[in-house]
């Protein structure tokens, strides 16, 4: 699947976290700002895919944060949501 600029940015950002290239601390610092910046554009690029982001990645992020999951469990939660978002 070919993704446009803002969706591709979020995919790369989340993938970097899942792969361990970004620490949890820095992921937490950047996540909300990136969603605020890129999500409205993602809705324009592909509204259904943006909605799926909100129902997978964003929910997993909120759930993991609310539950105070340890870093490894949080990373696994985001990874599972990422795979579901991309239909893997």
N, CA, C and O atoms as a DFTB+ gen file, in Angstrom:
352 C
 N C O
     1  1       0.847      -1.179       0.000
     2  2       0.000       0.000       0.000
     3  2       0.887       1.235       0.000
     4  3       1.882       1.286       0.722
     5  1       0.536       2.213      -0.793
     6  2       1.305       3.450      -0.896
     7  2       0.662       4.518      -0.008
     8  3      -0.506       4.858      -0.191
     9  1       1.415       5.040       0.941
    10  2       0.884       6.005       1.888
    11  2       1.371       7.408       1.560
    12  3       2.483       7.602       1.068
    13  1       0.519       8.373       1.842
    14  2       0.887       9.766       1.613
    15  2       1.700      10.283       2.792
    16  3       1.883       9.588       3.791
    17  1       2.177      11.499       2.660
    18  2       3.177      12.110       3.538
    19  2       2.896      11.954       5.038
    20  3       3.749      11.443       5.763
    21  1       1.758      12.368       5.506
    22  2       1.504      12.403       6.953
    23  2       1.257      11.013       7.529
    24  3       1.679      10.705       8.644
    25  1       0.573      10.188       6.761
    26  2       0.364       8.807       7.198
    27  2       1.695       8.067       7.229
    28  3       1.982       7.332       8.175
    29  1       2.494       8.260       6.207
    30  2       3.818       7.620       6.146
    31  2       4.692       8.074       7.318
    32  3       5.435       7.272       7.884
    33  1       4.605       9.350       7.679
    34  2       5.383       9.853       8.814
    35  2       4.999       9.112      10.092
    36  3       5.871       8.675      10.843
    37  1       3.694       8.971      10.339
    38  2       3.253       8.307      11.557
    39  2       3.628       6.831      11.546
    40  3       3.998       6.277      12.581
    41  1       3.535       6.196      10.395
    42  2       3.946       4.794      10.299
    43  2       5.419       4.659      10.650
    44  3       5.790       3.786      11.434
    45  1       6.256       5.505      10.084
    46  2       7.701       5.459      10.364
    47  2       7.993       5.724      11.838
    48  3       8.816       5.039      12.445
    49  1       7.318       6.718      12.409
    50  2       7.523       7.077      13.813
    51  2       7.169       5.899      14.728
    52  3       7.943       5.544      15.618
    53  1       6.018       5.308      14.508
    54  2       5.578       4.197      15.349
    55  2       6.454       2.971      15.130
    56  3       6.788       2.262      16.080
    57  1       6.819       2.727      13.897
    58  2       7.697       1.595      13.592
    59  2       9.057       1.757      14.269
    60  3       9.621       0.782      14.765
    61  1       9.580       2.970      14.294
    62  2      10.851       3.224      14.978
    63  2      10.742       2.902      16.464
    64  3      11.680       2.366      17.055
    65  1       9.608       3.225      17.066
    66  2       9.411       2.900      18.478
    67  2       9.335       1.382      18.668
    68  3       9.985       0.827      19.553
    69  1       8.545       0.727      17.840
    70  2       8.385      -0.727      17.945
    71  2       9.726      -1.443      17.787
    72  3      10.009      -2.413      18.489
    73  1      10.542      -0.955      16.862
    74  2      11.848      -1.571      16.592
    75  2      12.904      -1.223      17.629
    76  3      14.019      -1.741      17.569
    77  1      12.575      -0.361      18.573
    78  2      13.515       0.009      19.627
    79  2      14.444       1.152      19.269
    80  3      15.402       1.423      19.993
    81  1      14.171       1.828      18.156
    82  2      15.004       2.964      17.753
    83  2      14.659       4.229      18.524
    84  3      15.441       5.179      18.538
    85  1      13.496       4.248      19.166
    86  2      13.065       5.367      20.004
    87  2      12.722       4.803      21.374
    88  3      11.993       3.816      21.480
    89  1      13.241       5.422      22.410
    90  2      12.927       5.002      23.777
    91  2      11.516       5.438      24.149
    92  3      10.983       6.385      23.569
    93  1      10.927       4.772      25.085
    94  2       9.561       5.085      25.543
    95  2       9.429       6.539      25.964
    96  3       8.443       7.197      25.632
    97  1      10.402       7.039      26.682
    98  2      10.360       8.418      27.167
    99  2      10.185       9.398      26.004
   100  3       9.341      10.293      26.061
   101  1      10.980       9.224      24.961
   102  2      10.922      10.133      23.814
   103  2       9.665       9.890      22.977
   104  3       9.112      10.825      22.399
   105  1       9.218       8.643      22.912
   106  2       7.966       8.340      22.219
   107  2       6.816       9.072      22.904
   108  3       5.987       9.698      22.243
   109  1       6.773       8.990      24.223
   110  2       5.729       9.684      24.981
   111  2       5.793      11.191      24.771
   112  3       4.759      11.844      24.630
   113  1       6.984      11.739      24.750
   114  2       7.123      13.182      24.548
   115  2       6.588      13.626      23.190
   116  3       5.973      14.687      23.077
   117  1       6.821      12.819      22.168
   118  2       6.477      13.222      20.804
   119  2       5.100      12.768      20.333
   120  3       4.515      13.409      19.460
   121  1       4.578      11.700      20.877
   122  2       3.364      11.089      20.336
   123  2       2.199      12.074      20.204
   124  3       1.657      12.241      19.111
   125  1       1.816      12.713      21.281
   126  2       0.648      13.604      21.243
   127  2       0.848      14.758      20.274
   128  3      -0.068      15.126      19.539
   129  1       2.038      15.324      20.273
   130  2       2.310      16.436      19.359
   131  2       2.218      15.978      17.906
   132  3       1.686      16.700      17.063
   133  1       2.724      14.803      17.610
   134  2       2.662      14.283      16.242
   135  2       1.227      13.965      15.835
   136  3       0.853      14.193      14.685
   137  1       0.425      13.448      16.747
   138  2      -0.975      13.177      16.428
   139  2      -1.702      14.490      16.138
   140  3      -2.470      14.580      15.180
   141  1      -1.462      15.498      16.960
   142  2      -2.092      16.800      16.732
   143  2      -1.673      17.375      15.383
   144  3      -2.497      17.939      14.663
   145  1      -0.420      17.235      15.046
   146  2       0.103      17.791      13.799
   147  2      -0.325      16.993      12.568
   148  3      -0.697      17.582      11.553
   149  1      -0.280      15.685      12.642
   150  2      -0.443      14.855      11.441
   151  2      -1.834      14.248      11.262
   152  3      -2.238      13.993      10.128
   153  1      -2.577      14.009      12.341
   154  2      -3.856      13.329      12.201
   155  2      -4.850      14.064      11.310
   156  3      -5.491      13.422      10.479
   157  1      -5.007      15.380      11.443
   158  2      -5.954      16.061      10.540
   159  2      -5.598      15.856       9.065
   160  3      -6.488      15.730       8.224
   161  1      -4.320      15.824       8.755
   162  2      -3.879      15.584       7.377
   163  2      -4.099      14.126       6.980
   164  3      -4.410      13.832       5.826
   165  1      -3.936      13.217       7.940
   166  2      -4.195      11.806       7.669
   167  2      -5.660      11.607       7.292
   168  3      -5.976      10.806       6.413
   169  1      -6.552      12.339       7.958
   170  2      -7.977      12.236       7.639
   171  2      -8.260      12.657       6.201
   172  3      -9.118      12.077       5.536
   173  1      -7.546      13.655       5.731
   174  2      -7.702      14.121       4.352
   175  2      -7.093      13.104       3.391
   176  3      -7.664      12.813       2.340
   177  1      -5.938      12.569       3.757
   178  2      -5.250      11.597       2.893
   179  2      -6.073      10.322       2.714
   180  3      -6.197       9.805       1.604
   181  1      -6.634       9.820       3.818
   182  2      -7.428       8.592       3.766
   183  2      -8.228       8.508       5.069
   184  3      -7.735       8.018       6.085
   185  1      -9.455       8.987       5.019
   186  2     -10.291       9.080       6.216
   187  2     -10.508       7.764       6.930
   188  3     -10.445       7.714       8.158
   189  1     -10.763       6.699       6.191
   190  2     -10.983       5.386       6.816
   191  2      -9.733       4.885       7.535
   192  3      -9.808       4.344       8.638
   193  1      -8.601       5.073       6.898
   194  2      -7.351       4.619       7.500
   195  2      -7.025       5.447       8.744
   196  3      -6.488       4.920       9.718
   197  1      -7.347       6.737       8.712
   198  2      -7.148       7.591       9.883
   199  2      -8.062       7.154      11.022
   200  3      -7.639       7.119      12.178
   201  1      -9.313       6.821      10.707
   202  2     -10.225       6.318      11.737
   203  2      -9.708       5.019      12.342
   204  3      -9.808       4.800      13.549
   205  1      -9.159       4.167      11.496
   206  2      -8.590       2.901      11.981
   207  2      -7.398       3.174      12.907
   208  3      -7.198       2.462      13.891
   209  1      -6.606       4.211      12.587
   210  2      -5.509       4.630      13.469
   211  2      -6.059       4.970      14.860
   212  3      -5.533       4.524      15.879
   213  1      -7.126       5.767      14.872
   214  2      -7.713       6.191      16.148
   215  2      -8.229       4.996      16.947
   216  3      -8.157       4.989      18.176
   217  1      -8.746       3.995      16.251
   218  2      -9.317       2.833      16.923
   219  2      -8.302       1.746      17.261
   220  3      -8.642       0.777      17.939
   221  1      -7.089       1.890      16.808
   222  2      -6.059       0.890      17.109
   223  2      -4.900       1.530      17.865
   224  3      -4.751       1.324      19.070
   225  1      -4.097       2.290      17.172
   226  2      -2.890       2.879      17.770
   227  2      -3.243       3.813      18.920
   228  3      -2.705       3.680      20.019
   229  1      -4.140       4.749      18.671
   230  2      -4.437       5.749      19.696
   231  2      -5.077       5.107      20.929
   232  3      -4.771       5.487      22.059
   233  1      -5.950       4.151      20.713
   234  2      -6.538       3.441      21.865
   235  2      -5.497       2.657      22.634
   236  3      -5.510       2.644      23.865
   237  1      -4.596       2.004      21.922
   238  2      -3.535       1.251      22.595
   239  2      -2.632       2.190      23.384
   240  3      -2.210       1.867      24.494
   241  1      -2.337       3.352      22.810
   242  2      -1.497       4.327      23.505
   243  2      -2.180       4.785      24.799
   244  3      -1.565       4.803      25.865
   245  1      -3.444       5.150      24.688
   246  2      -4.176       5.617      25.872
   247  2      -4.296       4.521      26.920
   248  3      -4.097       4.770      28.109
   249  1      -4.620       3.306      26.482
   250  2      -4.757       2.182      27.409
   251  2      -3.421       1.891      28.113
   252  3      -3.375       1.719      29.331
   253  1      -2.353       1.841      27.334
   254  2      -1.036       1.567      27.911
   255  2      -0.588       2.632      28.877
   256  3       0.035       2.343      29.899
   257  1      -0.909       3.870      28.548
   258  2      -0.548       4.992      29.421
   259  2      -1.396       4.972      30.691
   260  3      -0.878       5.130      31.796
   261  1      -2.707       4.777      30.520
   262  2      -3.612       4.755      31.676
   263  2      -3.287       3.625      32.644
   264  3      -3.383       3.794      33.860
   265  1      -2.901       2.474      32.102
   266  2      -2.583       1.314      32.948
   267  2      -1.166       1.369      33.512
   268  3      -0.810       0.591      34.396
   269  1      -0.360       2.300      32.990
   270  2       1.023       2.406      33.447
   271  2       1.840       1.176      33.094
   272  3       2.668       0.722      33.884
   273  1       1.605       0.639      31.905
   274  2       2.326      -0.567      31.483
   275  2       3.831      -0.344      31.472
   276  3       4.291       0.736      31.100
   277  1       4.601      -1.343      31.874
   278  2       6.055      -1.267      31.748
   279  2       6.430      -1.128      30.269
   280  3       5.645      -1.470      29.384
   281  1       7.614      -0.633      30.021
   282  2       8.043      -0.326      28.653
   283  2       7.875      -1.487      27.677
   284  3       7.364      -1.292      26.574
   285  1       8.294      -2.686      28.064
   286  2       8.203      -3.829      27.154
   287  2       6.757      -4.193      26.833
   288  3       6.429      -4.490      25.685
   289  1       5.902      -4.169      27.835
   290  2       4.486      -4.463      27.605
   291  2       3.830      -3.376      26.762
   292  3       3.009      -3.669      25.894
   293  1       4.191      -2.128      27.017
   294  2       3.653      -1.012      26.248
   295  2       4.079      -1.131      24.785
   296  3       3.263      -0.949      23.882
   297  1       5.344      -1.435      24.555
   298  2       5.855      -1.601      23.192
   299  2       5.105      -2.744      22.482
   300  3       4.776      -2.625      21.302
   301  1       4.841      -3.834      23.187
   302  2       4.098      -4.960      22.614
   303  2       2.660      -4.554      22.297
   304  3       2.113      -4.948      21.266
   305  1       2.063      -3.784      23.163
   306  2       0.692      -3.292      22.949
   307  2       0.624      -2.416      21.690
   308  3      -0.281      -2.566      20.869
   309  1       1.574      -1.518      21.554
   310  2       1.628      -0.653      20.370
   311  2       1.916      -1.485      19.126
   312  3       1.342      -1.233      18.066
   313  1       2.789      -2.462      19.244
   314  2       3.114      -3.322      18.118
   315  2       1.887      -4.100      17.636
   316  3       1.646      -4.198      16.433
   317  1       1.124      -4.645      18.561
   318  2      -0.096      -5.373      18.194
   319  2      -1.099      -4.454      17.512
   320  3      -1.720      -4.835      16.520
   321  1      -1.259      -3.253      18.037
   322  2      -2.174      -2.276      17.448
   323  2      -1.689      -1.856      16.072
   324  3      -2.490      -1.676      15.155
   325  1      -0.380      -1.697      15.925
   326  2       0.227      -1.318      14.639
   327  2      -0.083      -2.369      13.577
   328  3      -0.482      -2.038      12.460
   329  1       0.102      -3.626      13.932
   330  2      -0.190      -4.718      12.995
   331  2      -1.664      -4.749      12.623
   332  3      -2.013      -4.988      11.466
   333  1      -2.522      -4.509      13.595
   334  2      -3.955      -4.474      13.318
   335  2      -4.289      -3.288      12.415
   336  3      -5.091      -3.419      11.491
   337  1      -3.677      -2.132      12.679
   338  2      -3.907      -0.930      11.871
   339  2      -3.526      -1.188      10.417
   340  3      -4.250      -0.802       9.499
   341  1      -2.401      -1.834      10.220
   342  2      -1.923      -2.086       8.863
   343  2      -2.521      -3.357       8.251
   344  3      -2.233      -3.698       7.104
   345  1      -3.349      -4.043       9.023
   346  2      -3.997      -5.245       8.511
   347  2      -3.077      -6.439       8.383
   348  3      -3.259      -7.278       7.501
   349  1      -2.085      -6.520       9.263
   350  2      -1.136      -7.647       9.233
   351  2      -1.624      -8.768      10.132
   352  3      -0.966      -9.802      10.242
